[in-house]
Structures are given as structure tokens and as C-alpha cells.
Amino acid sequence: MFKEFKEFAVRGNVLDMAVGIIIGAAFGQIVTSFVQDILMPPIGRLLGHVDFSNLFVSLSGTHYDTLAAAKAAGAATVNYGVFLNTIVNFVIVAFAIFLLVREVNRLAPKPAPAAAPAMRDCPYCLSAVPVKATRCAHCTSELRSA
């Protein structure tokens, strides 16, 4: 069983997948930082000094100035600002992946068109004959051009 696992783990596809997952996780952290630290603060400022990560509704009915204060008090909250940040994260990651896949597909070699068949079947004896043949070499029947 150990030998089978080793063969599975050393296969190229598994290693490629592992590298992709690690790079993807790092890319996700970069995008999260971009959204929370660079993109959302100017948008919040344009919308009247709104901190999206601090937008929440307290389900207990008590007013808290910040999400941290509500959590410290143990209040149940609906954190819709954090949810908005997560949606923006997702859109940016999805768009970046779309661009990456589009470029990879554009750079990937195109499959060669299928070559025309070199042989065809004689309609009389069903032997394989060249496409350009006018007579079957096996039964000598006259063949129509294809």
C-alpha cells in the first residue's frame, strides 16, 4: 500500500495540483489584503467614511459602536460588511482566474485538423482501397470517385 501511495504522490499531476493549491492560497491572501486594505477604504471614504468591515446588525437589539465591541459583549450579529468584502474578494479572484485560463487557452497549441482518410472501402468486396483509386485491386470493380 505504501508503494502505491508513493507512486500516486510522485505522479506529475498530483505535484502540479499541490503547487497550484499552495499558490492559489497565497494568491487568495493577496487578494484579501488588496480588498480590505487598499480597495475598500477609498470606496468607504467616497460613501461617507464607511468602514465595510465594521457594518453589522446586532440581533440582541442593543446598539454597539463597533463589531469588536459587539463581539466582546457576546452579542449575536449579522456581519454584512464582512460579507460584502468577501463578495468583492470572490469577484476579483474569479476574474483573475478567468484571465489566467483565457491566456493559457490562447497560448495552448491548437490541435491539428484531422487528416483526410487515405483509404476507403470498396462497395463491392469491402476491401480497403486508396481514396484516389478508380478500380478495386481485389475484385477489379470500377469505383466511383469519392
N, C-alpha and C positions, 0 to 999 in steps of 0.2 A: 504494500500500500504506500509506503514511504517513497519507493521508486516511482510509482505512478504520479504521486503528488509532485515530486521533483520535476518530472517530465512536463507536467501541466504548468507548473510555476515558471519554468525556464523558457517555455514557448514564447516566441516573439509577441504574439497578440496579447498575452497576459501582461508582459512587461510594458508594452505600449499603453495598455489600458491603465496600469498603475501610474505611469508617468503622467498620463492625461488627467487622472483624478487628482493627483498632487498639484499639478499646475492649475487645474480648474479651481481647486480650493483656494490657492493663493490668489488667483485672479478674482475670485468672489470677495475675498477680503479687501483687495484693492478697490473694487467697485463699491463695496460697502463704505469704505473710508471716503471715496470720492463723493458719494451721495450725501453722507452725513456731515462731512467736514468741509466740502467745497461747493456742492451744488445746492443743497437745501438752505444754508444760511442766507445767501443772497435772495433766493426766492422768498424766504420768510421775511426778510427785510422789505422787499418790494410789496409784500402783502400786509405790511403794518407791524413789523417786528414780531412775527410769529415764529416760535420755535416748534417745528413739527414734531420733534421727538418728545415734546412736553404737552402735546394735545391729548387729553383723556377725558373720560366721563366717569365720575365716581358713582358706583351703583348704590352706595350707602346713603346718598343724598347730602352728605357732608361736603363742604367746599374745602379743597386743598389748593394751595398756590402752585405746587409743583407735583409732578408724578412721583418724585423721590419722597416727598412729604406724605403722599397718599400711601405709598408702599411701606414707609416707616410706620405709619399708623395701622397698617394691616388692612386697609380698605380694598374692597374688590373694585377693579377699574376696567374700563374698556379703553385700550390704548390705541385709538385710531390714528394718531400721529405716527407712531412707530409702524403701524400697518401701511400708511402712505409711503413712508421711507422704504419699506420692504417692497412695495409695488414698483417704485422708481428703480430700486436695485434690480429687480427682476427684468424690467423693460430694458435697462441698459445691458445687462448680461445677455439677454435673449438677442438683442440687436447686434452685440459684438459677436456672438456665436454665429448668427446669420451671416454677417460679413465674412467671418473666417471660413465657413463652409462654402459660401459662394465663391470665394477666391480659390479655395482648394479645388473645387469642382471645375473652375475655369482653367486652372493650371494642370489638371489631371489630363493625361493623354487620352485622346478620343479613340474609341475602338475602331479598328479598321473596318471598312464596309465589307460585307460578306462577298467573297469572290463568286463569280458566276460558276455554276456547276460545269465541270469539264466533260461529264458523261451523262447519258440519258438511256432510258430503257427502250429497247426495240419493242414496238407494239405487237409484233407477231410472235417472237420467241422469248421475249422478256430478258434478253441478254443485254449487258451494258455495252453501249457503243459510244464513240466520241460524239459530242454535240454537233459538229460540223459534217458528220458522215452523211452520205446520200444513200448508201446501201449498207445493210447489216452484214458484218463479216461472218456471222454464224449461220444465218438462214438465207442470206443473199436477197432478202426482200428489199424493195425500194422504199426509202424512208422519205417522209415529207420533211421539209426544213422546219426547224423549231422556231 
